[in-house]
Amino acid sequence: LNQNQQSINQDGMDMALLYFDNDLRTVQYAGAFNPLYIIKKGVLTEYKADLFSVGMNEVRETSPFKNNNIVLEKGDALYIFTDGYTDQFGGPHDRKFLKKQFQELLLSIQDKPMKDQERLLDNAYENWKGKADQVDDVMVIGLRV
């Protein structure tokens, strides 16, 4: 971000970062405003992100990002995503999609192949958005162990 202590540039970047260790069957996760969802045996667990962005700011100078080390099992489904999906306005009352509805959607499709999940997520988003303008970037990455 080309920043230093004297920089006027206070831009930040939200992200989720995953590091897989296939030998130990673990994943390390760190997030800047973007959480990680893992669905194990039909139960969704949210690994919360730190509430500051990547980049220089007063909070970031004194607070390191939390590193979560998570043991994975065969069949686990992992999801990282931007807030564009949940922040999208639409539906019958032109409201945001919101986190709870997104979690319920993921739980309802998590047992399907990832290619089918991609289509179902895209269809649900487009149906919700309808004729409304897209309000933000939208990205969902899902994978199965």
Secondary structure in CASP SS format (residue, H / E / C, confidence):
PFRMAT SS
TARGET T0000
AUTHOR 0000-0000-0000
METHOD secondary structure of the structure
MODEL  1
L C 1.00
N C 1.00
Q C 1.00
N C 1.00
Q C 1.00
Q C 1.00
S C 1.00
I C 1.00
N C 1.00
Q C 1.00
D C 1.00
G C 1.00
M E 1.00
D C 1.00
M E 1.00
A E 1.00
L E 1.00
L E 1.00
Y E 1.00
F E 1.00
D E 1.00
N C 1.00
D C 1.00
L C 1.00
R C 1.00
T E 1.00
V E 1.00
Q E 1.00
Y E 1.00
A E 1.00
G E 1.00
A E 1.00
F E 1.00
N C 1.00
P C 1.00
L E 1.00
Y E 1.00
I E 1.00
I E 1.00
K E 1.00
K C 1.00
G C 1.00
V E 1.00
L E 1.00
T E 1.00
E E 1.00
Y E 1.00
K C 1.00
A C 1.00
D E 1.00
L C 1.00
F C 1.00
S C 1.00
V E 1.00
G C 1.00
M C 1.00
N C 1.00
E H 1.00
V H 1.00
R H 1.00
E H 1.00
T H 1.00
S C 1.00
P C 1.00
F C 1.00
K C 1.00
N C 1.00
N E 1.00
N E 1.00
I E 1.00
V E 1.00
L C 1.00
E C 1.00
K C 1.00
G C 1.00
D C 1.00
A E 1.00
L E 1.00
Y E 1.00
I E 1.00
F E 1.00
T C 1.00
D C 1.00
G C 1.00
Y C 1.00
T C 1.00
D C 1.00
Q C 1.00
F E 1.00
G E 1.00
G C 1.00
P C 1.00
H C 1.00
D C 1.00
R E 1.00
K E 1.00
F C 1.00
L C 1.00
K H 1.00
K H 1.00
Q H 1.00
F H 1.00
Q H 1.00
E H 1.00
L H 1.00
L H 1.00
L H 1.00
S H 1.00
I H 1.00
Q C 1.00
D C 1.00
K C 1.00
P C 1.00
M H 1.00
K H 1.00
D H 1.00
Q H 1.00
E H 1.00
R H 1.00
L H 1.00
L H 1.00
D H 1.00
N H 1.00
A H 1.00
Y H 1.00
E H 1.00
N H 1.00
W H 1.00
K H 1.00
G C 1.00
K C 1.00
A C 1.00
D C 1.00
Q C 1.00
V C 1.00
D C 1.00
D C 1.00
V C 1.00
M C 1.00
V E 1.00
I E 1.00
G E 1.00
L E 1.00
R E 1.00
V C 1.00
END
